[in-house]
């Protein structure tokens, strides 16, 4: 059996898909198509094929050679006589016969809605045959645009030739039939599909058509696009009802049947995570395109699904099942439960750039039945925007300002340029605060470059300096943006800018000051050194006061999280004012006393204790219960607090914790007359207690 071939009839979309599928599964096959044009399409993909119309006798002779063990009929739904001949020839030769049915256009919800709208306007009629349609059209006036091919042009002989315009395949046989029907050459359109709605509209307008005739042959024939074109132009749609087919198999059923017949084990599931780039089908990589077009199930948010459906329409192929989901756990469950073998999960942009790929990969790995996904990267918004504006992405920091926000001010002051993704007009106030902060700290010459809907027809790019943007600049540009449209931001300081990093040790004069004490800059800088804050760390500031240490932690961890705890209402409000002053929107404030309020905070990496309200021991216990490996720095200026921390440090050291103590005395100069005198600050003790895996309870 494995040495024998499948004889596949049909130059249709289904026929070409089956020919490629047979080759992929190492099933020997020969495709037989009616025209040389159809044979040429298969030859382009290196698929063996023969061309020529066979009658029933010729089919029997071909099957009696014994070379074929199965016949697959994937001819057009309207080729009823051909299908009947194939079936009878297969039965007489004792060869297995499989008829592949095309999904009806009526099964598509978009098609049903479009037909209903045309019916409501009196612009939709259905006939059982083209002959009936021709009889109806003979009693009308206006140009008739035929999109039913060349085979039955003769049935329209009663209509004046100048009333007819026809779209046919660009093959010699089809052109010959159009000429034999005595159609004016100017009214013959020889084109290969698929045909978009816009192209259908252009052709209908070109011939000033009043009627369009189409077979209801299913999605591959671009039926929906014809309906939409007629709806937009007010053209009457004449539909030829599809002949009833009593027996046959869907595409997937036919494939399963052939695998079983040839003893081929069913393929394992394949999962592709595809980055669709900025959202324009032409920017999809070739490999990613194939992964989408070969999928039996598409999963993605609604915008991704619309993108994929447009891709299938452009390729002239029927779309597979689609599932709306963007949650990794949901997607993993769908992938495990589906019977589909080839699954494509669509993500925006690039799979490695602010994508759900990392979480999705973990969710898939948690299900043992699922294979490891294959990643198909796309063009990221960063690379596309960089190409538009002409800047380099080498060493460029990339942040996100929506969802879990990150701090842009410390990054731009340190690295002088950055890229960020944010949500349009919804974050305009935050952006203006950032622009004001840049201006305040000598970076008003920084330039904001925004990009919205990149690569799409409504793409917008606009720019302003921080100083201008802090005012009313770009108000008109933001006013027309949807509130939550994703925006790309490239922020850069010119080479001549005098701006410099503020941290570690933000100058005391940068803060708003009231009656609340401020931890001095030298102490803050030393505390940061002891804490060793990573840029993505989760930090707690207990007793935030003026917000000095909160700002330092946020500057040191621009990609992390900072949680500021304060129980005094005036100090809480002052911290909030200073955070807005530094545009540190990634900080979350908590009002309440420690340790009670600490229970709701996420596990910390670094903790600074600037005020304990007499609960120092309980605070340390709460921290290390959350994370035994955390690093905690506490300050002390009174002998009582020094004694308490010394005792606590000794106890933690006995339990295996690392303990370090630093005494810091600083003095600053002040000018008096022609002299600069040193004025000392109160000595401060800094205690570091750091946990680890070996620490005891």
N, C-alpha and C positions, 0 to 999 in steps of 0.2 A: 504493500500500500504506500509506504513512504517513498518508493521510487517513482510512483505515478504522479500525474499533475492534476491541478485544478484548472478547468477551463472557465475563465471569467468573462462574461459578456457585459459590456457597458462602458461607455466613455464618460459617464456621469461623474458627479462629484463623489458619490458613493463608490463607483467603480474604481476611481483613482485611489481613494482612501483604502479600499480593500486590496488593491494591487500592492500598495506600499506595505500594508500590514502583513500580507502573505510573505513578502520578501523578508520583513523583519523577523518573522517566525520560522524562516527557513523552509517554507512550504513551496515546492516548485509549482509554478503557475504560468499560464499564457493568457494574456488579455486579448479579447477579440472585440474591436470597435468598428462602427459602421463607416467612419470616414478617415481619410488620411490625416485630417487635422487632429482628430482624437488620438490617433496613433502617435503623432508628433508630440503631443502633450505628455504622453507616457514615456516616450523615448527621451525627453528632456530629463526625466528622473531615473533614467537607466532601467526602465521596467520593460520586460519583453512583451511585445504586442504585435498583432496583425490587424490589417484594415480590410474592409470590404463587407458588403451586405450579403448574408448567407440566407438561402431559402431553407425550407425544412429538410429537403433531400440532402443538401450540402452539409447541413448540421449533422444529420444522421451519419453521413459518410465520415465526417471528422471524428465523431464519437466512436464509431465502430473500429477505429484504428487500435483501440485498447490502450492508447497513451494516457487517457484521462480517467480518473476514478471519481471525480465530482464535477458538477456544473453549477456555477454560481451565476444567477441572473440578477444583475444590478442595472438593467436598462431603465430608461425613463419611465415614470409611472404612466405616461400616455402611450407608450409603445406596446399596447395590449396584444397586437397580432404577433409581434416579435417574441414576446414572452410566451405566448401560446405555442409558437413553433419550437422554441427552445425546450419547453417542458415536454412536448410530445416526442421530440427527438431523443431527449434523455431517457424517457420511459421506454422507448423502443430499443434503445441501446443498453438498457439495464444499468444506467449510470445514475448515481445519487444526484438529486436536483434540489437546489436551495434558492428560493426567491427572496431577495432583500427588499424590504419595504421602506420607502421614504416616509419620514414623519410628516403628517399632514400639516399644512399651514394653519389649519384651525386649532391645532394643539398649542399654538403660540398665543399667549395672552395679549401681546402687543398687536398681533394681527387681528384678533377678534375685536379689540377696541377700535382700531383704524377702520375696519369694515363697518362697524356700528355707526361711526361718525359719518361715513360716506352715505350709508343707507338713510340716515336722518336728513341728509341734504338732497336726497333723491339722485345720488350720483353713483349708485352701485346696482348692477344687474348680474344675474348668474344664469348660464345656459349649460345644457347637457353636452353640447358639442359645438365645434366651430361653425358647422353648417347652420345650426340654429342661430348663432350669434350673427353670422353673415346675413341671414334672412331679416333679422331685426334691424341691422345697420343699413340695409338697403332702403329702409323707409325713413332714414334720418339725413341730416346735412352736416357738413364739416369733415375735417380730416380725421382719419382713423389711423392710429399708430398701432401696428401689429408687433407684439413682442413674443409671438408664439412660434417663431422659427420659420423654416422654409418648406417643410413637408406638405402643409395643407394650404398653400397660397391659392391653389386653384379654386377652393370653395368660395373665395371672395370675388370671383369673376364677374358677378352681377354689379359690383360697385365700380364706378368710373375710376380709371387708373390714377388720375390726379388726386383722388381722395385718399389714396393709400400711401402710407410710409411704413417701412418695415425694418426691423432690426434682426439681423441674422448673424450666424457665426462666420468668421472670415475664411471659410474654406471654399475650394473650387466648386464642389457639388452644390453648396447652398447658394452661392452666387449665380450658378447656372440656372437654378430653379427660379430665382428672382427675375433673371433676364427673360426666361421662358414665360413668366407670368406677365411680361410686358410692362413691368413697373418702370417709371422714369428713373434713370440712374441717380439723379439728385435725391431721390426719395429712398435710396437703399443705404442703410447703415450696417456695415460689416464690422462687428466688434466682438471681442471675447470678454465675458464678465469676469469678476462680479461688477455690478453697476450700483453706484451709490444713489441716494435720494437726489443729491444735487445734480448728478449726471442725467438721471431720468428727467428731472425738471428742465434741464437745458435742452434735451432732445424734444420734449413736448413743446417747449416754447419755440424751438427752431422751426417746427412744422405747423405751429399754431393748431395743435391737435385738440379736437373736441372729445375724442374717445380714445381710450387705451384698452387693448385686448391682451389678456394674460391668462395663462393656464394656472390653476391652483395646484401647483406641483410641489409646494413645500419651500422651506427656507433657502436651500441652495440656489433656487432660481431667482433670488432677490425679490420675492413676492412682496414683502413688507415695504421695501424701498419704493416699489411702484405705487403701492397704496398711498404712502405718504406724499409722494410727488403729485399724485392726482388730487389729494386733499388740499394741498397748498395752492394748486393752480385752478381748482374747480373743474377738473377734467372728469368726465364720466368713466367709471371703471367697469369694463366688461370682463367678467370672470368665467372661464370655462371649467366646469366641474370636473374633478378628477375621477376617472373610471374606478369603480369599486374593485377592490382586490380581496378575495375571500381567504387566500392562503398566503403565508409568507412569514418571514422573520425580521425582527428589527436588526439593526447593524450589530449590536452587542450580542444578540441571540445567535446570529449567523456566525460570528467569530467563535463563540463558545462551542457551537456545533462542529465547526471545522477542526478546532483543537482536539475535541473528543474523537472525531473520526480518524484523525491522523496520529492519535496517540501521543500528542504533545502535552506535557504537563502545563497546567495553567500558570501563567506568569505571576511572579511575586509582585507585591505592591511596590510602586515607585512614587516617592514624594519629592516634588520639586518646589523649592521656595524661590519665587521669581521676583526680582526687582523690576518694576515696570518703568522706572525712570521718571521724568517729569510728567508723564501722562499723555504723550503724543506717540501714536503707534509707530511712526517712522523712526523714533529714537530707540526702539527696542532692539537689543542685540539679536543676531540671527539665532543663536542657540536658545536664548530665552523665548523667542518667537515660536520655535519648534516645540519647546517644552509646553507652552500654552496650547498651541494648536493640536498637540497629540494627547492632551489631557482628556480623561473621561469624567472628571469632576473638577470644577473650579471653585476655590474658596477665597473669599476676600470681602472687604467692605464694599458697599454698593457702588462707590465710584470706581473701584477696581473692576467690578463685574461689568459695568458699562463699557469700560476700556476693552475688556476681553471680548465682549459681544461685538463691538465695532471691529475688532481684529478678525473675528471669524467671518463677519459679513464681508469684509474686504477680501478675505481669502476665498470666499464663495463656498464656505464649509458650514455644515450644521453645527450649532453651538451645543456643547454638552450640558449636563446638569450643573447648576450653579447654587452655591450656598453662601448666604450673607453672614459673615462672622469675622471679627477682628480680635477676639479673645483667644490667647494661646491654648487654654485648657479646652475651650469649645472646639477649636480647630482640631486638636489632637483626638478628641472624642469622635468627631465626624470622620476623620481619616481612618480610625479603627473600625467604625461601624459600617462604612460604605462597602459595597461590593465592587466599586470601581478599582481598577488596578493602577491606573496612572492618574495621580492627583497633583494639581498645581495650586499652590497657595500664593496669592498675589499680594505683594507689599509695595508701597510707594517708594520712589527713589531707588536707593541702592540697599542691598541686603545687609551691608555692614555699616550703614550710616544712619543713626537715629531710627533704627528699624526694630520691629518686634521679633526679628530673627533669633536673637539670643534667648528670649523667653520661650519662643515657639520651639526651638531646638530642644530645650530642657523638657518642655511639656511632651514632645514626641518621644524623647528618650525614656521618659517615665513609663511608657507603654511598651512592654517587651515585644508585642506582636508587630510593632511598626518598624520599618527599616530606617536607617540614617538618611536624612534628607539630602538631596543634591542642591547646592545653591547656585543660582544664576544671577550674577550681579547686574545692576542697572546703572544708568547714569544718575548720579546723585544731584540734588539741588545745588550743592556746593560746586561741583565741577562744572555744571551748566552755567551757573551765575558767574563763576570765575572766567569762563570762556566769553561770556557776554561783556564783562567789564574789563577783562584783560589783566586780572591780578593773578599772582602765583599762589598755589595752595601749599607749597612746601613750608612745613613748620607752622602752619596757620592754626591757631586754637579754634575749636568748634564747640559751641555751647548751645543749650536750649533755654529759652526764656518762657516756655509754656509748659503746663503740666508741672513736673518737679523742676522748679526754676533754678537757674545757676546765675552766679554773679559776674557781670560783664565788666564793671568798673575796674576791679583789681587786675583783670587780665589785660585790658587795653592799656592801662597805665604801665604795666610791666613789659608786655610783649608788643605793644604799639599797634597791633591790628588784631582783629578777631572776626569770626563768622558766627552767626546765631540764627536760629529758627524760632519764630514767635507767631502769635495769633493777631493778625491785623489790627483793626480799630479797637478791639477789646483791650489791648495793652497800650493804647496811645498815652494814657496818663503816666504809666510806668516808664515809657520811652522818654517822655518829656522830663521826668525826674532824673533819668540817667543823663540826658543832655545838659540839664541844669547842674548836675554834680560834676560833669566833665568841665563845664565852663568855670565852676567854682574853684576847681583844682587845676587851673591853668591849662586845660585841654579843650578850650572852646573852639579851637581850629580843627578838632577831629571831624571827619566827614562821615555822615550816615548815608549809605547807599542801600535802598530798598528794592526788592524784586517780588512781584506778586504774579501768580498764575504763569510761571515761567514755561515757555514752549507752547502755551495754549493761545488761541486766537485773541483772548483779552489780556494778554501779557502787559504788565505795567512795570516800569523802572523809573525811580525818582530819587533825588539826592538833596542833602542840605548839610551845612556845618552844624555842630552841636550848639553853638551860640544862636544861630538862626532858628534851629529846630526847637530850642527851649522856649521860643516865642510862639508865633503863629505860623511859621513856615510849614509847608506840606499839609496844612489843614484841609485844603481842597482835595488833595490826593487821597488822604485817609477817609474823607467823608464818603467817597464813592465805593470804598471797599466793604465787603461783607464783614460783620463783626469778628468772625472766627476763621477767616481765610488765612492759610499759612503764608507767612512772609519770610523771605530771606533778607538778612541784614549783613552787609559787609561794612565794618567800622574800622577806620584807619586814621592814625595820626600822621601828619606830614613830617618829613625828616627834620624840618626846622622847628618843630614843636618843643616848647620848654617843659612840657609835662613830665613828671617822674613818678615812680611808685610811692605810695603813701605808707605802706606797711613793709616790714614790722616796725613798730614804734611810730604810729600815726601821731603827728604833732598835736599837742594838747589844744592849741588854738583852733584846730579844725572842727572841734566839737562845740555844740551849743552847751552852755553852762548855766546851771541854776544853783540851787542849794545842795543838790545831790553830789557827793564826792566822786571824783574821777580818778581811776587808777592811772598813775603817771606813765608816760610813754616808755621810760626805761624799764619799769617793772613789767609792762605789757610785752615788750620785746624779749625780756629774759624768760617770761612765762612761755611764750611761743617756742623759744629754743628748747626748753625742758619738755614741752608737750610733743614736739616733732610732728606737727600737724600735716597730714597728707592733703592734697588738693581735693580729694573726694571723701574726706573724713566726715563722720557724724560727731558733732561737738555740742557739749552742753556748757552754758555759762550760767552758773547759779549765783544769784544776786547780781543782776546785770547793772544796777545803778544807772550811771549816765549812758552806758552802752559802749564804753571804750573797749573793753575786752571782747564784747560781742562783735564789734566791727573788726577787730583784729582777727578773730577766728574766721569770720566770713571772708575777709581778704585772703587769709591763708588757705581756705577751703572753698574756692569759687564753684567747684563742681559737687560739693558735699551738702550737708545740712547743718544748720546751726539753730539750736533751741535755747532761747533766752528765758530764764525764770526769774521773776521778781515779785515780791509780796507788798512792796510799797507803791501805792497808786501814782504818786508824783514821779518816782523813779521809773516806773513802767512807762508812763507817758513820755518822759524825757528820752528813754531808750528808743521808743518808736520814732520820735522826731529825728534823732540822729541817724537811725537806720534809713529813713527817707532822705536825709541829707546826703548819705553816701550811696543811695540807690541800691541798697542790699536787700533785694526782694526775696532772696532765698531763705531769710531768717524767719523763724516762727517764734512768736512770743507766748509765754504762758504766765498767767497771773495766779499767784498762790504761794504757799509756804513749802519749802523743801523740808523733809523728804516726801510729803504726801503727794505733791503734784508730779513727782518724778515717775510714778507708776505708769502714767500714760505716754511717756516719752519713748522713742525707739532706742535700741541698744547703742550706747555711745562708744566712740573710739577714744576721744579726748574730753576731759572735763576740767573746767576752771571754776574754783570755788572762791568767789570774792566776798561773799557774805553768807553766814550759816545760821544766824539767829539762834545760836546756842545748840544747833543740831548737827554738829560736825561729824560725830561718830555715826549717826543714823544716815547721814548723806553718803558717807563712804560705803556703808553697808548696802544702801540702795544701788549705788553705782556698780559695785562688784557683783551684786546679785544679777544685774542685767548683763554685765560683761566682765568675767573674771580677769580678762587680759587688758582692761582699760588702763589709760594713763590719766592720773588726777594730779593737778597742781592746785594747792591752796596757799593763800597769803596770810601772813600774820604780822600785825604791827604792835600788838599789846603782849605783855609778858604772859597773861593768862592764856591767850590763844596759842602762843608759842609753846607753852607747857602742854596744852591739850594735844597739839599736833605732834609734839615730840613723843608723848606717850602712845598716841595712835600709831605713829611711824614705827616705834619699837615693836609693838604688837604685830603689825603687818609684816615686819621684817622677819620675825620669828616664824611666821606662817609661809615664808618663801617669797614674799613680795620684794621688789627692788625699791629701796628708799634712798632719796637724795635730798640734801638740804642746801639751799643757797641763801646767803645773807647779802643784801645789796644796799649800798649807800651811794646815793648820787647827789651831785651838786651841779647847779647851772649858773652861768654867769649873768649878771645884770649890770648895766652901765649906770654908774653914778658919776656925773661930771665927766672928767676925762679918764676915769678909771673903770675897769671891769672887775666887779667883785663876785666871788663865789658864794652862792646861797645853797646850803645843804637841805635835802629832803629827809624826812624821818626814815631811819633804817627799816627795811622790810625783809622778812624771812619768807622764802618760797620753799614749800615742801612738795616734793614729787613722790608719789606712791604709785608704782606700776605693777600690775598683775601679770600672770602668765599661766601656761598650761600646768606647771608644777606646783602652783600655789594651793595651799590647803583651804578647806572651807572656813 
